[in-house]
Amino acid sequence: MNMTDIFSGTLRCALILWVMCTSSAKAEFLTDLSEVKQRVQQKNRAPLQPAVHFLQSERIQAVTLSPHADYVLYLSSEEKAGIKRWSLNQYTLAEHKTTKLFTLRKRPSFEVSKDGSVVFVRVGEQLSVLPLKHKAKLKRLAKIDWKKKERFLGVDPSQPASFLVKKWRTNERIFEILSIAASGKARVIWQTTLPFSQLLVNANTGNAAFIKQVNTAEGNRGERFIQQVQPDGSLKRTFTCQWDDKCQIQGFNDKSQQLLIKTSHDAEFKRLAWFDLKTQTLLDVAAQPQQAFDLVSATLGEDENGSLTPSSYLYEGAKTQQLSRHPLVAKHLTHIREYLEGKAFTYALPASINAYQTKPWLISLQENSPTTQYYIYQPQQQTLQRILYEQTNALQPNDEAMKDAWISEKVPVQYQSRDGFNLYGYLTLPNGVALSDAPLVVKAHGGPFSQVKWGFDRQTQLLANRGYIVFEPNFRASTGYGKGYEKGANKQFGLGIAHNDIIDGTHFILSQGIGNKDKLAIIGHSFGGFSSLTALTFEAKLFKVGFAGAPGLDIGRSARLYYRFAEKVRGQFSDYYFRQMIVDWDDKAAKAQLTANSPSAHPDKIQSPVFVWAGRGDRKIFINDVNDYVLRLQEANKAVSYFVDPSALHSPTSKQGVLAYSYLLERVLAKYLDGQYLPLDQDKDKRLIRFIKKHMEIDKLALSDEL
């Protein structure tokens, strides 16, 4: 069981991009929730389920369509005697046959070669190849040293079956970019002394074509430079992205000499654009019609000349929107939507645009459900066929399948801040309860530069199963809604704009007759934990209890620590963004003001009970700051409990750690909001009980006494 992904917030980029569709291109944020209230209250109340049923990840993951759409690869997991193993499996579409290719103790990642004949597998620092033929075995080809900034760079688009790596040559003190074939033969395609964050190889010539670099020079303004690699290996600056434009290279058309970029250059929102190297002009390919959301990703296909062409575009709106300029794709999407009755789905296409009409598509149905359903769409017959049913629904011993009726409805909401700014968020409503009297939990996301999205959230659904309404606001500083939204906090963290947006959203939900104002809690992890403590500090009478996971007590110090961590790990990072968005840590007055507005400066103002969680190995926040803050709360005789997970980093990393985190969150909310929870079993859960008691460093909430 792998449950740690509920804290990571990490998204994996696959070789074939995934794109989500909604039943309507105009899914909207709601400002009137009366209809939703009535519908939810008429449903049957779901029985309380063990937390593990919500927190466990799906049995099959990373489901990937091959380039020629003749097979599907996927990872499956199985746990025996407390040991988890991962297998890579191949499902052939013609024979409907599944073959287990290998099994490992660690979770691998994989990418398929351009010709689909081999799979490149990465486990930790080891890179291996697996030919897709009878009784083939994994063969190690390379090892990556992360400390030397060596990296796996993906599949070589110019070769049938090769991958790219960045290796460090210590004696010469240069990076060497290698294309390594499945046979093990390596070819040097470029050498450089300069670090870079992205590389694009010319699919026709096999040479390094473009790189993206972060400007780390003295006095930089956080720019990102896209540079063209010249025949002699030198670099020519092609395009400059400003500090607030996290641009990405998407592809290159060698014939027209145009570079495809995802960018917000001279615009409010991210979009896809061609940059013409001859005329030095930017031509938009796709922009969101309502001009309200950023482009997330695009599906690219190869045309008859081998050039990449965008065929569809993903935007995160109220739900996720899919737009397509390709008439063939748009026509088939209409059929698929009708068949799936308007439910949200994702799809993967064959690599070649010419195959869109003749080769199968992989459809993934993901409508606010813990289990994804997979289908094969045959475009010529316009039919859908369910695949991987048994694998998707396989259960571990003693597990119980989650029923759709137990899943709580999640709806997008829109409200206005006190200064008239339009804000967005999501509301999850428990089934079959009187919503006007139900406890309301405000869940602040981390970051702060991230966002809550549409879709199934395991922790949120667990809380809704316990009878809590869960409100997740996208306060200003959240991403996905344009530069103005992301910059909108105006460096006001702690007591300021971001905090006010959370509070204004809470009052909006209450004004809709949803939630009992006397049963409010605020929770969050990372920046969400900071937000929880901020709310308990400056809205002392509003919330009855708070839960703060891995809170950065001084966001200015935390931002500087994170910059140092990211620069050390990535080698390509600028502090300019943080100085513009959070605080210039060389500006003593600004830094002092930010600290004065932070909860760390006002432990005396806390009135409600608070639970604090920390990971002993956290490298993103100063755990000594957390220790000091909790001790000051204790000295001030505040109601505080403090749990330190000995093996965790910024989030729980072990099964035991995740279950402890979840139980403590449940128990704290139930105790102070008169909510429901499932007690631990003295026999079945004795290891978990010992773990919680041993690592509860302060417990003025008397949670350990109840175990």
Phi, psi and omega in degrees: 000127179243108185246357186289345182291348179288344180258342192286322185062024183264139178247137180260129176272121179266166178298318174260119185289145179259142183226134183259146179240153173242166181294336181223140176289356184235045173295131190239154170286141184264139173249345177238117187255013185296319181293319179296316179305310183298318182295315184290321183291339180276350180283162176282142179292133180281141176292151177295131181246149175304143182303325183299332179294330179273323190275339182290142181281169182294149182292326177241140186220170176051045180287121191229130176276136179291159183303324180264008176058039177253349176206167177235136173252147176204155174266140173232152181235150179211139181241127177226132179053037177078003180250127181262138177231149181243138178236144170260130185235150177241127177246113181276132187283332180285316183265350185054045184242136179253133177234128175279122186272319176193166178227136182225160177283328180260150179287120178272162165244158185210157171220148182265140179297163182302322181270358177077009185273337182222162176241132175263126188242134177239125174231107184062239181267355184267132175247127184229167178234143177229108174293139181271069176221169188302128175059026176287152181237156177298136178234123179287134182241331184202161176232136183253129176258104185294329181295335178266011181066023174285147186214151166275126187252007175099188182283140176284114184286351183265351184238151180299318186211071179220159176230165185249139175224151172254117182244149180256124176262107189297314184297315180275345182055053177222157170271139178240124178265119184247142167255115185250122180281165180299335178286345183102349180291131184249144178231127178281123179252346179189151174228142181203151173268353188265139173286154177210158184254347180206142179229137174240127178262137177293118184293340181271318185261338183080005180268157172297128186253309183218151170229158172244132180234147172269132178288110179248012181292157178303131180078015180295159178245031174074018182291157169242127182257128169264120186242140177267131179279121182277164181305328180273006179092351178285173184242142175235122182294128185252319187207141179243125175258129181287172188301331182264014178240100180275068187291159178220138174285129182252325182178175181218132174261104185296324184292313182269355182056051178236137181255128180269126185227141165267121189206157170243027181304125179053034181210164179279325188242152175289138177212176178261136183212149172267132172254118183277116183292335181282312184266351182058039179241157182249127181241119181294136175261315183216127174228143183292125188303320182281352182051051181231347185221155177279149169293134177265307181200172179225149172269125181247139176232159178271130176275186185296342179265002181084006180272145179284135179227128178289135181241342178201161192222139183250129175233142175263104175250222176302309163244189183270133184254140176242124176242148179218132175265354181272117186300324181293316178298314182300320180297315182288327177299325178298317179296318182294317179300317180297317181296320182270011174056040174080005181286156182288136179217161172242161179211152173238142184249160171300158183294327183265132177298326180297341182266359182301326184271340187247336185256155182294153170251150175260121181251136181234116184268121189224051185275085176045052184227148179286345183236127180275140175255138184245139180226155169252127178257125176262105186296329180290320179268347183056050181236152176244136178229128180291136176230164175058032183295310182296319180294321181293322187261006178295141183240151170287159176306137178074001176277157178235137181292138175285130178268144180302326181294342180274348183277132182275148183285137178244128183231144176280140181231156177228139178211169179253141175283171180297339178257016172086015180273135178283125184238156183234160177187187181225144182234125177250126189245126179292146182284140168067029176238156176285104190294331181290341181247000183281148176294144182245124178251122175268123184245109182271134182281165179277188179124258009283351187271071177208193180203156169274134182241168174294146176130176184285125176241120190293315180293319178298316180294326176298315180295320178295325177298332178275000176099009181267138165283136181239121178250126181239098183276143168262083181293165177299139193107345176290150180266169175098346184244020177100170184294319182299322179291313183294322180273355192296340179290341174053041179066012181264085177249157195081224177287104184173205191298310183300316178297315181299323179297321178295316181293319179297322177295322178299315179292326177298314180299316179297324181292342178274006182076026181242118179098144177266120184297344178266003180227063181249140174225157174229134182225164176172165181233142181065240176297330175298324175293320175300317179295323178298313179293325177298315181294319179294332181281312189258354173232057194302331184261357185277314185257138182277337182197157177221153178230120184240110177263128177046053183283134169276108188291328176239104189295331176295313177296320180295320179297319180292320177297317180295321177300315180296320178296312182294321180294322179292318183283315187267329182075357180223088183205139179244142179276358186298319180302312181295322179294327179280327189262333184242293178193145171277106188289357172268351177269098187298321182293315180295320180295320179294322179294318179297319178296320180296333180268005182263155180298334182298335182275353187222054179296337181292340184277347179293126178243330183269158177299145181220138175247133181239131176245143177216152173258128186298330182263019184301128179250006181253340176228164177274106181294335176296327175295320179294315178303314182296317181296315181295321178296323178292324174296318180296317179296330178275008177062038177273155179279098185222142168236147187222121181242131178240115179280118187291335184254358185276153170263240180284341179218164176300139181244348181248159176302315179298319181294319179294316180295322178296314179303312183296315180297316182296322176297312178303312187293319180297314181295317181297321184293322187254351176244008183056040181266186182257152174202164176259115179297154176284147179272127185300331180267305184294327186252024187296326178294318179294319179299315178298319181298315181295313182297320184293326188251012173275105188278326175223137184214064178284351174273358176058040179284323180293328182296337183274352183271000000 
